[in-house]
Amino acid sequence: APGTNRDREAALACERAGGRAQIVHINALSDAPWRLAEFQMLVLPGGFSFGDDLGAGKLWALELRYRLGDALAHFHAARRPILGICNGFQALVKTGFLPGPLTEDAPAAAEASSSAGAAQTATLTRNAAGHFECRWVYLQPQRDSVCIFTRGLDELIFCPVAHGEGRFELAQTADLPRLHAQGQVALTYVDAAGAPAAGAYPLNPNGSLADIAGVCDRTGTILGLMPHPEDHLSPWQHPQAARGVRGQYGLALFANGIRVAAQ
């Protein structure tokens, strides 16, 4: 979309993970929604779509909802992986795809989460510190999550954040236990040893509820996260690479998505 600036990095991550990536502008898909069915996995990359007018990801979400809603619903109904990073996460939240309906009615919730017209149950709002955050953070994949992107991952992921509106909040804070119980919390902010950030800044860089860095929908096939795993794919990208520090790459998230997409 206009303002997106992480599309090439996201495409590279998909290719490094074994996929074949194609960068497609939102207008091209809106003019021919049927093209979405040609692909096996969808990545909404980071940036500042539409200049963040009306709020981060809001206009992109409107494009997705009203011009691609049916195509996206069919894509998701086929359980093809969808990954939203930073601005892409914001757009998926504001379409209602993430985290989706939080209800005791499991069948109805699963059906509703397949629609781009689902009610918004969460938001990503201004950082608690009140300013733009650009720093590296540690993420802990949650073992009990249903997310296909984090499945089997135990090692921490070390990657940067770059956002001004990344604080995850639920419309109803009382729904937090349900979000955990349904395995929809996929990634949390932690320290270098893997201990919970416990809301402490800057370990939790934006003040997100319960240190949540990434959430998935009820099916586990849609993941959104604020940090940028596509910015740490190789040893030389580590901020302490000159000191020989290695590991904790973000590539594993893409590898899991590609693996499911190829099935």
Secondary structure, DSSP 8 states (H G I E B T S, - for coil): -TTB--HHHHHHHHHHTT-------HHHHHH-GGGGGG-S-EEE--B-GGGGTTSTTHHHHHHHHHHSHHHHHHHHHTT--EEEETHHHHHHHHHT-SS----S-HHHHHHHTT-TT----EEEE--TTSS-EEEEEEEEE-TT---SSSTT--S-EEEEEEESS-EEEESSGGGHHHHHHTT-EEEEEE-TTS-B-TT-TTTSSS--GGGEEEEE-TTS-EEEESS-GGG--SGGGSTTGGGT-----SHHHHHHHHHHHT-
